[in-house]
Amino acid sequence: MYVYDKYDQQIIDERVAQYRDQTRRYLAGEISEEQFLPLRLQNGLYVQRLAPMLRIAVPYGLLNTRQLRKLASISRDYDKGYVHVSTRQNIQMNWPRLEEVPDILAELASVQMHAIQTSGNCIRNTTTDEYAGVSPDELVDPRPYCEIIRQWSTLHPEFAFLPRKFKIAVCASQKDRAAIHVHDIGIELVANDAGDIGLQVMVGGGLGRTPVIGSVICEWLEPRHMLSYLEAILRVYNQHGRRDNKFKARIKILVKAMGVDAFRAAVEEQWQSLKDGPTTLTDEEFERARSFFTTPDYEALEQDAAQQVLQAQCDADSIFANWVLRNTRAHKADGYRSVTLSLKATGFPPGDITAEQLELLADLADRYSMGEVRNTHQQNMVLADVRMADLHTLWRELQGARLATPNIGYLTDIICCPGGDYCSLANAKSIPVAEAIQARFDDLDYVYDLGPLDLNISGCMNACGHHHVGHIGILGVDKKGQEFYQVSLGGNQGKDASLGKILGPSFKQEDMPDVVERILSTYLSLRAEEETFLDTYRRVGIEPFKERAYAEVN
């Protein structure tokens, strides 16, 4: 479990007091809206379509049960009784009153939480794999590397007012679950033939108005140089990034304008003045960072015996067996599995979780998962350390709370931004489209037959729903004052990352379930044995899908 130190707590407490006074002065008319804007953004507060939105930082998606219960009580006392899980492992509250936000931040600080650098033109929270530390396919635990980056970048004076927001992700597993190829900086931890750990660094990835797959600028970097190399990248960006046009201010635009080779050379030149300086990391510093992530006290369990008991339970209950297959995954420790709880029950906004569900989840985590919960980039929740012997009892308790939907990684496990129901930037609503698609495809046997499939929805080009890297991506667009939806196919966020290709003209909202159904029926008619949707698309291309999708459009 991640644990703050005294410096973190002091920073948070001081920030709450500062922001309380800033809010008081704004409400008293002593500072203008223009002056207050960067102050509230630095504390995670946006002004949305109907009310402010507060984005709460959740480093690496880790939450203890005390924090879960606090989020539940805050959502009741200051909001509407639910919170939203974002695609960057943060928690969002959509209805706080501006004058009460300092009180919310004080409540969060009491359980070692905050909203620092969750918005504004700064380095945002570093993200990684939601199964970090427990996944069998990881090379090393990436969280200590993330923690070093977090401590270095938090309130760093040079990076407080960058040309635009800046996002860093770290991956250390065989499968990329952190989408490192579409971040401003993506880091993959790799091993050489001698077994030494190094960093492969890529830059210039990102989604939004101009989606780009990042480019590798360093194939192998010794871990001790991680911060100095990152600082060199940030300095080049800070000095040369566009500040005259926010749409051209991201590092991906700078890398494209300079060219990858020229950008790499500029970073190398800058790095020479920083290399082997005070940011050089020692073995002791890495050990200190590792100490922030305590290892649970796992029981000494026998894997084969635990598997036999679980198999017998699955044989006796096919519904339970299906949930185990779809929503649990292998664990490093014998006799344990990680459980993913779907926040994608049909009829409810994807990624939302109520105060009652949060409290139940806290109780279940205390009983079955070492008192820890994680949230995911796919807007779900994880109990990472569940004994296999407890899975059946846990499943029964989840069923009554709409947290046992067996759809993880399938069509109805939709990634969806809040869209036009909340966001002032959105061109169209996202949630009704997601709910309509979920309702249309409520036959789980059909969904399973489709195989793994990512469907992502964004309400605007800012791409908070990551539609560019969905196997099927849906983007809300404004068409002469009406809401329409553009469809793209073939995106992927993994190590073989790709950006979706636009299918063609946009569709009306009421047509979207039919359009998706035509795309899926085309896939089923074309796929070879064992092919996924992405496999088939990459083999046959977009034309067969386009022909069928528009054949029945009036």
N, C-alpha and C positions, 0 to 999 in steps of 0.2 A: 504494500500500500504506500502511496506517495504521502510524505509528511513534510509540512512546512518547517522552516527553522525560524529563529527569532527575528532574523532580518526580513524575511517575507512578511511576518506579522506586523512588524513596525512600519514597513512601507505601506501596507494595506490600511492600517489604522490612520496613518498620517494622511493618506490620500482621501479617505472618507471625510476627515475633518476639513480638508482643503475644499473638497467639492461641496460640502454642506454650506460653507461660507460663500462659495461662488454662486450656488443656487439662490441663497438668501439675497445676495446683491443683485442678481438678475431679476428676481421677482419684485424687488424693491425699486427697480428701474435705474440702479446705479451702474449697470453695465448693459450694453446693447445686445441685441440678438446676434449680430455679427461677432461680437467679442465672446459671447457665451457659446457659440457653435463649436469651436475647437475644444472648449473645456468639457462640454457634455460628451462630445465624441471620444475624448480621451478616457471617459468613464463609461463607455459602452452604451450611451443613450442616443437613439435615433428618434426623429419625429416622423411617424408614419402616417398613413392615410387617415386613420380615425383616432389614433392615440400614440403616445410614445412607445418605443420598443426598447427594452433593456436586454443587452446580450451579455450573458454571464460566462466567464471563462471556466473551462473544465480541462485543465492540463491533461493531455493524452487520454481524455475521456474517462478518467478515474474519479469515482465518487464513493465516499464512505457512507454508511447508513445514517450517521448524524447529519451529514449534508443533505441527503435525500429527504429526511424529515423536515429539515429547515426549508428546503425548496417547496415542499408541500404546504407548510404553514405560511410562507411568504405568498404563495400563489392564492391562498384563501384570503389572507388579510389585505393584500395590496393589488390583487389581480382578479381573475375570474375562475380560479380553481383548477388551472391546468398550465403546463409549460410546453414548449416546443423544442425538440432536439434538432439541431442544425447539422448540415453536412460537414462542418468543421469541428464536430464533437463539442460544441457549445450548447448552452441552454438559453432559450429566448423567452422573455415574458412580453406579451403583446398589449397589455392594458394598464401599465402602471401610470399613476399620476405624477407629473413632473416634480411637484413639490414634495412628493413622498419618496422619490428615488434615493436621496441621502439616507433615509431611514432603512430602505431596502439594502443599500450597500453596507450599512452598519450591521444589519442582521447577517448578511453574508460573511462579513469579516469575523463575526463571532464563531464561525465554523470554518475559517480559513478558506474563504472564497472571495472572489472579486470580479470586477468587470474591466480591469486595466488592459488597455491595448486590444480590446475586442472590436474596435472601430478606429477610424481616423487613418491618416497617412503615416503609418508606423509599421513595425514588424509585428504581425499578429501572432496568436498563439501557435507554437510549433506543434504539428500533428504527426501521428504515427499509427501503426497497426493497433486496432482495438484488442487484439489477442496477444499483444507484446508481453513477453515474460512467461507465457504458458503454452505458446504454439510450438508443436514439434518441428515445424519447418523453418524456424528462425535460426540464423547463424549465431547471433548474440542478442541480448535484450537491447533494443534500440532506445529505451526510455532514458537511460543515463546521458546519452548523447543529446537527446532532446532537452533534458533538464539543464545541461551546461549551456545550450543555446538560449534557453529561456532566461536563465539568470544573467547571461551576458547582454541579452537584447532588451530586457525589461527596463524602461526608463533610461535607455542609453541616450545621452544628449545629442549625439550626431544623427540618430535615427528616429527622432521624435517627429520630424517634419520632412518626410521623404516626398518625392514627387507624387507618389501614390501609395496605396496600401501594399504590403509586402508579406508573402506567405512562404513558409519553409516546411517541408515534410521530409521525414526520414523513414526508410524501409530497410529491414534486415532479414527478410524472409524470402523463401523461394517464390511465393506469390506476392505481388505488390498489392497490399490492402491500404496503402496510404496515398495512392495516385501521385507519385513523385514526378511523373512526366508532365503534369499540368500544374506545377507550382513555379513560383518565381525562382526558387532554388529547390532542387530535389537532391537528396543525398541517399545513395544506396551503400550500405555496409557490405563489403565483399572480402573474400579471403584469397590470398595468393597460394602458390603451390607449397610454400613452406608453412601455411596455416596462419600467417599473420593477417590481422584485420586492417583494412584500409577503407578509404572513402572514395567512391566515384561521385563526382559532383556535376550536376547538370543545371543549366540556367535558362531563363526565358520561356518557361512553360506558362500556360494560363488559359483560362476560358474567357467568358465575357464577350465583348463586342468583336474582339479579334482573337479567336482561339488558336493556340500554338502548342505544338509538342516541344518540350524543352530539348536543348542540345547539350551534349556532354562537353565540358571544357577541361575536365581533369579526370583522367582514367584511374589514377591512384594517388591518394593523398594520405600521408601518415596522420593518424588521429590527433597527434599532439599539435598539428598545424591547423586543426579544424577552424578555430575561431579567427586566427589571423587571415586565413584564406577567405572565410566568409566576410570578414571586415573589408578585405580588398575588393570583393565583389560589390558590397554595399557602397563603398567609397566611389567606385567608378560610376555606379548608378546614380548616387546622390549628386555627383558633379556634372554628369552628362545627360541625365534623364530629362525629358521634356517637362517643363513646368508651365508652359503657355497654353497647353491644351490637355485637359484631364483624360481625354479619350486616347491620347498618344503618350501618356506619361508612364505606363507600365514598363518594366525592364524588358519584356518581350519585344516591345517596339524598338527599344534602344539596341538590343542584340541584333535584330533584323536590319536596322539602319546601318550599324557599324559592320555587320558581318561577324560570324562566330569566331573566325580566326583573329580578327582585329580586337574583338572584345576580350578574347582569351589573352592576347598579348598585353592589353591594357591592365587586366587583372594581375597578370604575372609581374608587370612592372610595379604596380602598386604594392603587390605582396612582398617584393624584395625589401621594402622599407618597414614591413611589419613582421616578417618571418623571424622566428627565434627571439621575438620581443616578449613583453610582459604577458601577452595572451597565450603564450605557448603552454600547452597543457601537460601536466605531469601525471605519472601513474597515481600519485596520491590524490590528485584532483578527480580523476576518473573514479577512484575508490570512494571518494566523498560523495560524488553524484550517485553512485550505485547504492549508497547507504540510504538514500531517500526512498528506495523501493524495497520495502521489507518483504522477505519471502514468507509466504504462509506456512504455518506449521502443519504440513501434510501428514496424514496418517500413513503408516507403512502398510499398503494394501497390495494384494496379489492380483495382478492384471487379469490372468486367465480365469480365476475364480469369480472376480467381479463381472467379467464379460459373460460368463455362464449364467449368473443370476439375472443379469440384464436381458440376455437372450431369452430366458424362460419367461420373463415378464412380457417381452415383445411378442413371443409366440402366443401368449394368452390374451393379448389385447392388440389387435391390428391398428387401432387408432393411435394408441400410445407408440407403437412401433414406427408408425409413419412420422410422428412428431420427433422421435429420437433420430430418425434418418435425416429429416429436413432441418432440424433446429439445434442439433448438438454436434460437437466436433471433437476430434482427438485432443488430448492434453499431454503435457510433458510428464506429469506424475502418474504412476500406475494407479488404476482404480478411479480416476477422475475424468470428467469431461467438461467442456465449456458449453454453456447453454445460451443461445441467442433468443431473446424474447421479442417477438414481432410487435411493432407499433403500427401495424398495417391491417387491422381488422376492417372488413368491408363496412362502409357506412360511417367511418370516423376519419378525420383528417390525418393523413400520414405524418408520423413523427410527433404527434401530440400525445401527452401522457397526463392524466388527471392527478390531483392531489391524493385521491384515494388509492390510485395505482402506485404512486410514488411511495406511500406509506406501506402498502402491502409489499412492494418490492424491497423496501428496507427490512421489513420483518423476515421475508424469505432469505435475503442475503445474510442476515444475522444467523439464521438457522442452517442454511445450506451452502453458503459461499464465502466464508471467512469475513463477512461484514463489508464486502466490496461489490460495487456495481460499476459497469462501464457503459458508455454510450458510443455509438458507432457512426461512421460516415454515411451509412445507409439509413440513419435515423431510427435505429433500433436500440435495445439495451442488452447487456450481456452479464450473466452470472458466470464468472470465469473459472471457478474452482468448485464444482459440484461433484460429490462422490457419486459414482455410478449407482450405488445402492439407494441413493436418495432421489433418483430421477423420477421414478413413478409417483412418489408422494408429491414432489415439487410440481409435476405436470398437472396433477389433480387440482392443486391449489391455484395454478395459473389459469385453468379453464374458466372459472367463474369470473375472472377479471379481464377477459378479452386480451390476454397476454400469451395465449398458446396457439395462435394461428400458425399452422405448419407450412409457411410459404417463403422461408428465408432463401433468397437467391433466385426466386421465380418471378413470374410476370407481375403478380399482385403485390410483391414487395417493392412498391413504387417509391422512388425518391422524388420528393415534391417540395418545392419552396412554398411559403405562405401565399405568394401571388397577390392578385388584386384585391382579395378580401382584406388584406392588411397593408401591403407595401405601397407606398406612394410612387415608387419607381416602376411598378408593374404595368404592363400594357394590357394584361388579361388575367383572369382568375385561373389558378392552377388546381385548387382543391376540388371543385366540382368535376373537372375532367378526370382527375385521379379516381374519385369516387364512382363516376360513371363507368370507367374501365374496370374497376374492381367488381362492380355489380354485374357487368356483362360476363366477366370471366370468373364466376363463382364456383364453377365445376373444377375442383382441385385435380381430378384425374386428367382433365384436359390440360390444365396448367402444368402438371408434372410431365405430361407427354411432350410438351414444348421444350422441356429441358431448361437449363439455366438461362435466364434472360433478364437483362437490365433494362427497365423502362424508366426514364428520367424526365421530369417535367419542370420547366422554368417559366415564370410569368413575364420575363423580359430578358433582354440581351445580357444582363449582368450574370446570368447563368448560375444563380444560387442553387438550382436543382441539377446542375452538371449535365444538362441535356446534350451537350456536345459529345460526351463520352458514354452516353447510353447506347446500348445495342439498338434500341428505339428511343429517339429523343423527341420531345415535344416542346415547342417554344411558343408562348403567347405573343401575338403581334397585334398592333393597332392597324385596322384597315378602314380608313374613312370614319373613324369614331366607333367602329364595331370591333368586337373581340374575335380574332381568328387564330388558328393554330398551325404552325409550320412543323412538318415532320422531317426528321433526319434519320438515317439508318447507318449502321456500321461503326458506331463509336465504341471505344473500349478504354478503360482506365488502367489496365494491367501493364505488365512489362512490355507487352507488344501493343502499346497504346496507339489508338487511332482516333481521329475526329470523324464524327458522322457526316455523311453527305446529304444535302437537302434533297428531299424526294421531288419537290415541285411546288406549285402554288399552295397557299394555305387553305385550311378547311374551317368550316363553321364548327362551333362548339358541339352542337347536337350531332354532328357527323362523326365525331372522334371515335366512339366505340366501334362504329361500322368500319372506319378506316383501319383501325388497329386489327380488327377481325380479318379484313381482306389481306393485310400484310402477313398475318400469321397463317392464314390458309394457303397463301402463296408459298411460304416457307415449308409448310408441311407437305405440299405437293412436289417440292423440289429437293428436299433434303435427302442426302445419302445416309446410309446406315450409320448410326452413332454421331451424326453431325449435330452440332448446336446451331442456334440461329446465326450466330456470328460466323461460324464455319461456312454455312451455306451462303450467307451474304457475300463473304469474301471470295467464294468460288464462282458464283453466278453473276455477281454485280448487282447494281441497283435497278436495271431496266425491267426485269420481270416484275418486281415489286411496284414500280411506277406504273406499268401498264395495267396491272390489276387494280391498284388503288384508285386510279382515275377513271377506270372503265365505267363505273356506276355513278360517278358524280354528275349531277345535273348541270 
